[in-house]
Every structure is written in C-alpha cells, then in structure tokens.
Amino acid sequence: MPYLIFDTDTPNQQTYQLRLGVNTIGREQDNSIVVNHGFLSRRHAEIAMGIDGVTITDLNSLNGTFVNECKITQCTLKDGDLIRFGNVFFNFVEKIPQVEQKSPDTENTKISIVKQVSPDKTRVTMRDLLDQEQADNSLLRIRQKDAHQRAVDKLQILLEVSKQLSLPEEPDQLLQKILNLLLDIVHVDRAAILMVEETTGELDQKAVKWRSGIQTEDCFYSKRITDFVRHHGDAILTDDACLDELFEDSVSILKQGIHAAMCVPLKPRDEVIGVLYVDNLSMTDVYSDEDLEFLTCLANQAAIAIENSRLYKQMQAEAVMRNKLERFFPQTVSRKFREEGNLEIVDTEVTALFADISNFTRMSSAMEPRQIIEMLNEYFQVMVEEIVFPYEGTLEKYIGDALLAVWGAPYQKPNDVDLAVWAAIEMQWAVRRLNQEWIEHKRRPIQIHIGLNTGRVAAGNIGSKRLIQYATIGDTTNTTSRICNVAKANEILISETTFKKLNSQTLSLEKLPPIRVKGKAKPLQLYRVIWEKVQSLSLSPTRTL
C-alpha cells in the first residue's frame, strides 16, 4: 500500500497511508490528508490511486506542486519521489521499510533475558478475588481468609479499581461507576456520593445506588454525618447511628432507622471535594475497622479519578477557548494572552506594514457587495494565513480593503525587519499568482501597494478589559499609512529607519528623492524595493532569513 511521509527522518515525521481512489491534500479539515501549514492551499492537490498506478494533480494551488523539484500540473508518481507542496516536503513510497527484528538469542543482541512473561497471563480480575458470600468479620467480599493474602488481594483490587477509573469520562458516569464498583466489593445496602458545590459551598447529592430489594428515599443519607465528615476531613464508622450520642438529634437517622454507617471524605489533595457515604439498615455492629480502612483507600482512588475528570473537562474547555482565541485573534496575541492572562501596554519597537488594494473604490463600484466580500475574504486568506502568520507577523487589523500587520509585538525577534520586508515581497508575488487564477475564472485582477516603517510604539490592549483589541499606537503606524499612500500600484516602499535595520544583502533597492507626506514637517527618505528581481521564497526549496 503506498504512503506519503512528511518530514522524513526528522522528529516531526508523519506517515499517511493512501487509500484506493482520490486522496486530497490541504489545510481544510475535509481533506484526506490535513496539514495545517501556511504554504499549503486549502485544497492544494490530489493523489489518485488506481489499478494502473498513482497520479498526482495540482488543484490550482497558490504555491504550486513539485515532484523531484519540477513544477507539475499532473504526473505519475514512482517509489521514492520527492513531493513539495509550496514549501512542505513529502516522500512517496510504495511500502514502509521493515526494521529487522533480532531474536534475543542472536549474537548482536545486548539484552540478557532471564525470564519472559506475557502480562495477559499474570492479570487477575476482581472476580477472581471476590466472593459472593459475606466474610465472618468483614463486609469485604474478599475470598481469602488468611490475613496476609487478604492484604495482597486488597491491593490488587485497589489497583484494578484505579485502572477502571483512569479513563477520562463524563463526571456523572464516573460517579456511577465508582458506586457500581463499591457495591461489587463491599456488602452495603445503600451508597451515595455528595460533592461540594463551588457556588454554594454545600454538599449536593450527585450519585446514589442501593441493593436490590431495598426500599428507600432518594436522599437517604444522614446530613449530620456527611457534614461532620466534610468539615473534619476524617472518615467515620458508626456501629448504630440511632444510638450514637454524636448524632442523637439527627432526624434523618432516627426516621430511616440507620443502624450502621461509614462516611469517608473525597480528598485528592488538601481540600475535601466531597464525601462517600454507605450504610446498612438491618444489622448493627456490621462494619469493621478493615472495612473503613478499605473504603478510605477506595475513596482516595475515587477522589483522584474525580479530580482528573474535572481537569480533563477543564482542559477541553480551555482547548475550546484557545480555538476561539486563535480564530478571532492573531496567533501571537492569543499566545501572549494565554501566557499572561492580559495584554499590558508596553513600549517597544516594531516594523509596521500597510498593504492596500490600488483603486479599490473605483473597482468595487462595479461589483455586487457579496462579490466584494468574497473577493476580500479570499485575498485576506492568502495575505494573512499564508504570508503574515508564516512570516511570524501579528495581524493588527483590517481597514476596509487594507491590512495592518506588525513585527516586534507582542514578541520581538532579531530579524523582525527582514521578516516584514520579505512578507511584503511575498504579498506582491502572491497577488500575481492569485490574479492568474482569477483571470482563468473570469474574475477581476487586482494590484496592491505596500508601505513599511520601523519605530517605537505603545502596544497592548487598547479599549476595555472586556473587549480585547490588540493594537499599536504611535507615530510609527501613522507614518506607515502615509508611506503606503505614496506607494503606487505594485510598489513596496520602506522608510529610512527600516532600510537602516535591514540585514538582507540580496534585496535590490532604489533610493527615491525625499517625499513630503501629510502630517510631517520634513520630507521622508524612502526606498523602493525592486521585488520583481527576487525569487519568491515560497517557491524556493528552503526559506531562511
């Protein structure tokens, strides 16, 4: 069976098995092979596997499909071919190489095996350890009478309980499973789990179970007993609760005729999160110290499982929140917000980039509003998802048909200026490729003009604490907007501050005469980036800055 191998021989290597028929590759979740990488289009290519062989077809992707470094529209794949989608590499193989497994008795082995045992043959189920008959001096259903063997069996039972409670489950299902296991192991008439409510701080019944044939009320437990255990944090055993002076004024005990009860705290760490309560209606002096000790151990396992279930739910909720943050905010901003919980205003240096569609007002006047939105969505998808983010920039805002992105906030890197300028170059190349696709579909082509500037800003949450709006404020961004306005269609202009901090030696730049812009007393020294002389990095086998 053929396979695609992503990032072969690296720690990130992943293997995708190709299925018979059509396999699609791209960023969208409905593809057969989903790779969330900025240089892949939403539906980048497809690989058709049939009886006659395997064929790869480019789906008019923005950054192209290459086989053995030759750009293709469609071709037949052979074993060992190198495939590149934009700047993402795969290897095509007919089958996965098998690693030779050496026998333990071969000369090359360095393992000295004294004994080899299958875990399945050593596994003991709780059914093997439990007895349906009641023990003489304990309500534990353990089959063995010998004290030493009973201790071993109790440990094995607790280990099995831990295994069964280790899988993440919904809280209600987990609590019911705990009670089911309890009634299988211990002779009790009724059992209940009560949890501390976060809002009220009171115990609230969450799960109950009673032995078949027992007639009882739903809230059968003694509130006096459960509250005592919750507040003291100690397990208690009462031989006959009806005669116990500590609970002599408890109406529930007298009313229900509770003769014997045990209650233990659920305490995974320092705080009691609930209690586990069991009782017996028919016999007095029925529970032993062994029963209470075992119930306490079981409750400890249950408490850890409940806490893990809560943490798992919390992780799921945080994952949903993270997805929402990353959906509505730039990745760098959502990351900063998760790390610090807020976005404090800081003074920092950034390189700002303004990109604007040339003659947009005139062009949009001849289009339907829906067509404008669809065109802008596709354009911004390419500009932001496939360029700004992969080049480690932060999208600050959309302003109609323009976008503002910054490098240096909320995180700074030594090559922020180079990344910003190369992102501008990639934008111009991307528009050229996008126009080719649009013209083929009889859609209007566009041109963009870009301005860049480097300087100090105040960056952080501008607005209110409830409405997060990450922004950079200062003359730097204002000047960037003015530079963008000076730029003509298909041009990239950078300021002198950006020029002086630019490290790239491969760029072709043209120094312009000083230009006056609105709001500036002195003319600006600007430089034009001759981007047409530079190959798009997204079409290069390696992208390093």
Salt bridges, closest charged atoms under 4 A:
ASP30 OD2 - ARG43 NH1 3.79
GLU69 OE1 - ARG84 NH2 2.84
ASP120 OD1 - ARG123 NH1 2.89
GLU169 OE2 - LYS177 NZ 2.50
GLU170 OE1 - LYS313 NZ 3.25
ASP189 OD1 - ARG211 NH2 2.57
GLU197 OE2 - LYS206 NZ 2.70
ASP204 OD2 - LYS206 NZ 3.34
GLU217 OE2 - LYS255 NZ 3.72
ASP227 OD2 - LYS223 NZ 2.72
ASP240 OD1 - HIS259 ND1 3.62
ASP249 OD1 - ARG224 NH1 2.67
ASP279 OD2 - ARG190 NH2 2.74
GLU290 OE1 - ARG150 NH2 3.03
GLU290 OE2 - LYS154 NZ 3.12
GLU307 OE2 - ARG269 NH2 2.85
GLU326 OE2 - ARG338 NH1 3.52
GLU339 OE2 - ARG335 NE 3.21
GLU340 OE2 - LYS336 NZ 3.00
GLU349 OE1 - LYS501 NZ 3.62
ASP356 OD2 - HIS449 NE2 3.85
GLU378 OE1 - ARG443 NH1 3.17
GLU386 OE2 - ARG27 NH1 3.12
GLU396 OE2 - LYS397 NZ 3.71
ASP416 OD1 - LYS413 NZ 3.28
ASP475 OD2 - LYS520 NZ 2.47
GLU491 OE2 - ARG528 NE 2.72
GLU510 OE1 - ARG528 NH1 2.67
